[in-house]
């Protein structure tokens, strides 16, 4: 379908890629990954014909169509949301305006327009466009809204809808989930999993990559490397390749050292000069193995921790909030306790951001009570937080402007993990982009954290290394965290409880994100089953439902017990798996500790370094495993409580 042959591109002295090749076939699902600045977006521009390569060529099969969604900006035509989504043929919009009476014309012209509209599949396109717009969280009342009345994020959603309606043979997406909420992301993933064409996409959303990619293309150091599988598969294959490269590099360096010693020792001796010369030629002809580039994501650093608060951190009681005639909350009650990690989920427009702003005190309580607990200091992270930055300061000066005492080196390490590397730290704040300012504001918040942290989409503008650094920081964080995110990997890594927000009501799930998904699925299945049973009844039967026989009732109760037992078994399995992992890690830790205590170990300097590195890694893995075990135990307890409640209800 599309072939890249020996492409090269440089800007001045900076070479983005050199002599790279790639074949994209029908049905491919390709994730393009690489560090910021590696040239991913530039490569997209070359594939689209917007930019010319310095060398090489791009060949597209005849009659193949390509669609592209940029990362940040797109044009804003003078049309409605629905008209843009349906703009898959140059005649469609004009014909539709004629048919809806928005353009004057004779009745004969109207008939001809209708015939042409049908010929182009206009009605089918309209139905498809409305379905896709709804999946992307547009309401029916939004369909006729002018694009000029929408925010940038919603305009990008409308452009995405148009591409999905169009169904090009190759769909190219640059960070497509940036402007989507969690429910839209999940719908979008499901839709793309059935997409008939090929996909080539850039994303920093790990769960999105894992769900959709069947091959992962890494652009790094000017080279393009293809790995079979999704992002997790890529990480395993990459580590295996690095391990092989490390071993080959180490062996070659050892051989180079041996040959060099021989040459230096015997080149001046007449009896050995010819052999020394041969060894020298061998050295000169040797194809050197490049030293492996170690992953940059292994930052390990400590963040300052906040002052301990009282047990009850914040409370909302009988809170009402409206925007004009639109009532968002009426009689809302909410309580958060010390150390909780809560994620707010729910459909777009459900009131998640409003709730976060009420908790932060950004929105005043119109009616009701907002009460902070003992010694509680709240901190709210959103895009507006960039206003607190000082434009004339450098990045490192801003990072060091905190009540916590940190060194410049420590500040630079943290800045580096959030994509500010090298001399970037000496840039002035005023020259930063909006995304860069947002990242800097996030760093400042983490370096002087409050004990109640409220975060709205904190992973926006971060690459995967930055997201992992944020996860690492929040795992260390000892305060109370309440956040909103569309990044499923981030939610799974951080959230311990889920609050579903919809129609002004909060439903609490006392388990992690996977527990929430399983309980929601049970509820939806029960609801759809009840609705199906209701619609199958005749009007007479519906008014007087037939009682179940004792045999049928016992069968249903047995099925319910079986389902509950399966949930308990699955939860126990997770606990046992976590316990086995902890036991295995502790066994490795003890073996390494015993080896380190042996006197003969100290005769091998490199082995001491290896042992200490392994112990550090195991300690980190143990911390993660213990956290997973605690979450699994809590989920098991919740499932067992649900089972006990069901038994009591049956008595």
N, C-alpha and C positions, 0 to 999 in steps of 0.2 A: 504493500500500500504506500509506504513512505520509506525512502532510503537516504541515510546520511553517509556520504563517502569522504573520508579524510578531511573533515572540517577543521579549520584553525581560525582563531580570532584573538586579537590582542588590542589593547588600548595603550598606546605608548609602549613603555617597558613592561607593562603587566600583561602576561599571557594568560588568558582565561582557559583556553583549551587548544590542544595541538594534535592534529591528525586523528581526530576521533571519528568513529563510524558506528552506525546503528541501523537496524532493520526493524520497522514496525509493521506487523501483519494484522490481518483482520482478527478481531476478537481479543487482541492483546490488552492487558490491563497493566500499564507501566507506571510505576511511581518514580519520579525523578527527585533524588535527594542530594544533599551536599551542604557544606557550610555556607553561611551568608557571604556573598561576594564571589562565589565559585563560578558564577556565570550561567545559572539555571534560567533566569529570565531572558538573558541575552540569547541563549540557545533557542528559547521559544521564539524570540523575535526573528531569528534567522530561518527557523522552520516555517514561519508565517510569511516570509518574504519581505518583512519590514526592514530588515537589516541584512547587509551583504557580508558573507564570510571573507576572511583574508585569503583563504584557500579552500578547496573542496567544493562539493556540490550537494544540493538537496533535490531529490527526484520524487515526484508524486505521481502515482498512477493516474491515467486519464479518467476523467469523470468522477473522481473522488472528491468529496467535500470535507472541509476542515472548519470546525467551530472553535472559538477561543474566548475564554473568560479571563480578563486581566485581574490583577490582584487588587488594585485600589480604585481606579477611575474608569468610567465609560461615558460615552456621549449621552446627552439627555434630549431626545427628540421631543417635538411638540405633539405628543400623543398621550393616550391613557395607558394605564398598566396593562389592560387586556389587549389593546392594539399593539403594544410593543411585543407582548408574548406571542401574538399571532403573526408577527411580521416575518414570515418565512418565505414569502413570495411578494415581489414588488406590487402586484395588483390587489392583494388581499385587503389591505387597509382601505383603499379607495372604494373597492366594491362594497365592503361592509358599510362604509359611511353612506353610500348610495342607497343601500337596502334598508338602513335604519332611519332614512329620511333626513340625514344630516347634509345631503347635497341635493340640489334641484335637478330634475331630469324628467323627460317624458316617460309615459308608462311603457312605451316600447323599449326605451333604454333600460327601464327598471327590469323588464323581463329578460333582456339580454344580460344585464348585470347578474341577475339571479342564476341564469344558466351557466355563466362563466364562473360564478362563485361556487356552484355545485361541482363544476368540472375540476376546479382547483382543490376540491375537498374542504371548502370553507367551513361547513358545519362541523365536520369531524375535527378539524383543527381547533375550532372554538371550544368544543367539549374537552379536548385534550389540554388546551391552554388553561381552562378553568380548573381542571383537576390538578395540574402541576402547580398553578398559583396557590391553590388551597394547601397543597402539600408543603409549600414554602412559607406557610403561615399568613398568606394574604386572606383577608375576609372578603366575602362577596361584595360588601359595600366599598371595597378598595378597587374593584376591577375598573371602574370608570373614572377613578381619580387621575388627575394630570400628574405626570412624572415630576413636574416642577414643584409639586407640593410635598414630595417625599424626601427623606434624608438620603444621604449617599449610600448607606447600607441597604436600604429598601430598593433603591434604583439598581444596585448590583443584583439583588434577588430577581428583579424583573428581567434583567438581561440574561440571567441564568435560566429563567423559565423559558425565554425565547429559544435559547440553545437546545434545551431539552425537547421543546416542541419540534424544532427543526430536525433533530436527530442527524447530525453530520456523521460521515463515515469515521472521522477521527475527531474526538472531542478533547481539546486541550484546556486544562483548568489550572490556574495559578492561585493557590491558597483559596479554594472555593468555599471553605467553611468559616472564613474569617467573619463574614457578615450574617451568619446563621445562628439561631438559638439552638438549644440542645434537641428539642423535638424536631426541628427542621433538619438538623444534621442526621438524625436517625432515619427520617423519611428519605432524605437525599441518598444516604448510603444504600438503603433498600432499593431505591429506584435505579441507582447506577449498577447494582448487582445484576439487574435484568437488562441493562442497556445493550442494544443490538450491535452498536459500533465498537470501535477501539477507543481506549482511554489512555491519555498521557497526562499525568497531573503532578503538580508540586504541592506538598502539604507538610505541615509540622504537627498534624494531628495523628498521633501514633495509632489510635484505634481505627481511624479512617483508613490509614495505610494498610493496617493488618486485615481489615475487612475486604478491601477491594483489589489490592495489588497481587498479580500472579508473577510479576518480575519487578525487581527493584534496581534502578539504574543510578549508580553513584557517580556524581561529577565532583572530582577532588584532585587538586594538584595538576590540573590540565588534562587529566585522563578520564575516560568514561568506561566504567566497569559494570557489567550486567550480572546480577545475582538472581537465580531462580527462587521465587517465593516472595512472601510479604516482608514487612519490615523486621519482624522478629526472626524470620528465617535469615534475612540479610545479616543481622547482628551475629548470629551463630556462624554463618559461612565466613563473614568478615574476620571474626576472631580466629577461626580455624586457619584461614589464609595468612593472618598476621603471625600466628604461632609457627606456621611453616616457614614464613619469611624470616622470623626471628632466628629459628634454628639454622636456616641456610646462611643467613648473614653472620651468625656467630661462628659457624664452621669455617666460612670463607675468611673471616677476620683472623681466626686461629691459623689457617693455612698461610695467609699473607704474612702474618707475624713470623711463622716458621721459616718461610722462604727468605724474608728480609734479613732475619738473623743469620741464615746461611751465607747470603751474599755479603753482608757486612763482615762476617768472620773470615771468609776464605777468598774474597776477591783479590787480596794482596799476596796470596800464597801461590807460587808458580804451579804447584802440583794440583791445586784445586781451582785455579782461575777459570778454566774452561767450564767446569761444573757451575761455578758461581755465575758465569755469564749466561749459561743456559737457564739457570733459575731466574735471573734478572729478566730474560726475555719472556719466561713463563709468567712472571709478574706483570709485565707490560701488556701481554696479550690477554690476560685474564679479564673476563667481562664482570665488572664489579656489580654485586648485588646491593641494591639501595637499602640503606638503613630503614627499618619499618617505622612508619609514622604512627606513633601511639595515639590512641583516642584522646581527644581533648576534654571528654565529658567526665573525667574522674575527679573533679574538684571535691576536695574534702576540707571544709572549713566550718568554724563555729560562728553562729550568729548570736548577738546579745539576746538575752531573754528578759521579758517584762516582769514587773513586780506582781506578786501573787494577789489575786482578787478574792473577794468573798465567794461563797459557794454559789449564790444566785447572782448572775452577772447582769442580766437585763430582763425587764418585764414590760410587756404591753398589756393593758387591760381595757376592754370595751372601747377599743380604738376605732374611730370612723375616719375615712378619708375619701374625698371625692375630688375629681377634676371637673369643675362646672357641674353639669347634669350627670356626668358619669361617676357612679359610685363604685369604688374599687374595694373598699373594706367597710363592713358595718358590724360593730361589736367584736372586733378582732382581739383574741387573747393569744399571747405568745410569751414563753419563758425559755431562757437559755442559761445553762449552768456552767461552772468553771470547767475548762478543759474539753468541752464538747467541740466536735468538728462537724458542722452541719452544712449540707449543700441544699440550695433551693432549686427545685426543678418544676417544670410545668410548661404549658403552651405559651407562645408569645402573647403578650398583652394580659397575662393572668395576674400580674401585680408583683412579680418577684423583685424587680428593681425598686418599686415603690416601697415594699416591705423593708428592703435593705436600707433605703434612705430614711425611713421612719426610725429604724433601729439606730442609725448613725446620727440622728438629729438633724440631718440635712433638710428633711421636710418636717415642718412643725406638726404636732398632733392637733388635728382640728377638733376632736372630741375624744375624751378618754384620758388614759394615763400612760406615760412613759417613765419608767423608773430604773435608774442605774443602781447596781449593787455596790457593796462596800469596796472602796479603793479601785473602782473600775475606771479605766481610761480607754475610750473608744477611738479607733482609727479607721477611716473610710478610704478605700482605694477605688478610684474611677479615673476616667480620662481627664476629668476636670482638675485632678490633683496636680497637674503640671503647672498650674498657676502659682504654686508656692515656690517654684524654682527661681533662683537668681540668675538672670541672663548673662551677666558679666563674669560669673565665676566659671572655672573649668570644671570638668566632670569630677575630677578627683577632689577638688575643693568642696564641691557640693556633697560628695560622699563622706568627707571628713567632718562636715558641719553637723555633728550629732552629739548628743549628751554622752553617748558611750565612747570610751577611749579605745580607738583602734589605730593601728599604724598605717602609714601610706601603702606599704607593701600589701597588707591585708585588704585594704580598700581596693587596690588595683586588682588583686586576685578575684575579689567578688565582682568588680566591674567587668573583668574578663569573662567570667562565667555567664554574664548577661550580655555578651556580644560586644563589649567595649574593650578592644584589645590594643596593645602597643601604644603608639602615640595618640590614639583616639582619646585617651583619658585626659589629655591636655587641651582638647577642644573646648571652646566656650559654649555654654548652654544655649546661647542665642542662635547658634548655627545648626542646632540639632533639628531633625525632623520631628513631627508629632509622635511617631512611634518611638523614637529614641528618647524623647522627653518622658514618655510614659514609662519606659524601662528604668530610667534614672529615678523617677519618682517612686517606683516600686522598690528599688534598691534602698533609697533613703528610709522608706517605711520599715523595711526589714532590719536596717541597721539601728533603728530606734523604735522597736515595736511596742504598740500599746497592748494591754492585756485583753482587749476585745477587738479583734481584727475583722473588718467587714470588707469583702472584696467583690467587685463586679467585673467579671471576665478578666482575671489577672494574666492569663496566658496570651492574650492578643499581643502581637508584635514580638513574641519570643520564638526562637527556633527550638528544636528538640533539646539541644544542650541547655538552653536557657530554661526550658520547662522543667528539665530534670533538676537543675540547680534550685529552682523555686520549690519543687517537691521536696528536695533535700532540706531546704530552709524551713518549710512548714512542718516537716516531720520532727525537726528539733524544737519547734515552737511550743511553749508550755502554756500559752494563753488559750482563749476561746476563739474559734474561727467559724465564721458564717460567710458563705460565698455562693456566687453564681458562676457557672462555667458551661461552655458547650463542648469542652474537651473531655471525652469519656475516659481516656487514660489518666488525665489529671484527677478527675472525680474519683476514679477507682483507687488511685494512689493516696488520696488525702482524706476523703469524706468517710466518716464512721457512721453517720446517720443521714437520712434523706427526709426532706420535707417537700411534699407535693403541693403546689399552689395552683388553685383553679377556682374560678367563680367566687373569689373572695374568701375561700375556705382553705384551711391548712390541714393536711393529713400527714401525720408523723409515722415514719417507718424506722423502727429501732434496729436497724441493721445497715450494712453497706449498700453500695449501688446495685450489686448483683442480687442481693436480697430484695431490694425495692423492685427490681425488674421481675423477679419471680412472683412476688405478691401481686403486682399489677397485672401480670399475665393471668394469674388465678382469678382475679376479680373480673377481668374482661371476659374470660372464658365463661365464668358463672353468669355474667350479665347477658352475653350473647346467647347462652343456652336457655336462659329464662325467657328472653325475647323470642327465640325460635319456638319455644314451647307455646308461648302466648299467641303467636301469629298462626300456629297450626290448629288452634282451637276454633270451633265455630262460634258465632255470637251467643248461641244458647249455652254451649258448654263453657264459654268464658265467664258467663254470669253465674254458673253453678259448677265450679270445677269438681271433677271426680276425685274422690279420696283414693289415696294409694293403698294397695293391698299390703298386708303385713309382710308378705314375701318380697314385694317390690321395695318396700321401705328398708327391709333387712339388707337387700342387695345394694341399695344406694348407700346405706350406712357403712357397709363393708368396703365399698369403693372409696368412700371418704377416709375411712381408717387406713386403707392401703396407701392413699395419697399422702396422708400425714406421716405414716411410717416411712415412706420413701423420702420425704423432706428431712425427717430426723436422721435417717441413714446417710443422706447426702451431706448434711451438716456435720455429723460425726466423722464422716470420711475426710472432710476438710480439716477438722481438728486433728485427726490422727496423722494426716499427711504433713501438717505443720509440725507436729510433735516429732515425727520421724526425721524431718529436715533439721530441726533443732538438735536432735540427738546425733545425727551424722556430723553436723558442724562442730558440735562440742567434742566429738571423738577426734575429728581432725585437729581441733585446737589443742586438745590434750597431747596428741602425738607430736605435734610441732613443738609444744612447750617442753615435753620430755626430751626431744632431740636438742633443743636449745640449751638444756641444762647439762648435756654431756660435754666433758672437757675436750674430746676430740673434735667436736663441731667447730671449736674456735680456731682450729688449724686451717679451716676452709673459709676464708673471708667472704667470697661470693655467696656461699651457702647460707651464711648468717644473714646477709641482706635479703636473700630469697625467703628465708623463714619469716623474717620480720614483715616483709611485704605480704606474705600469705596470711600471717596472723592479723594484720590490719584489715585485709579483705574479708577474712572470716568474721571478725568482730562486726564489720559493717553488715554482712549477710545475716549474722545472728540477730542484730537489732531489727532488721527488716522481717526476719522469720518470727521473732517474738511478737512484733506488731500484728503480723498476719494471724498468729495463733490467738492473740487476744480478740481480734475481730471475729475469728471463727468461733471462739467460745461464746462470745456475746450473741452471735447469730444463732448458735445451737440453743442457747438458753431461751431466746425469743421463740424459736420453733417449738421447743418443749413446752413453753408457757402457753402457746397457741393450742397445742395438743391437749394440755390439761384443761384449758378453758372449754374446748370442744367436748371433752369427756364429761365435764360438769354440766354442760348444757344438755347432754343426752340423758342424764340421770333424771 
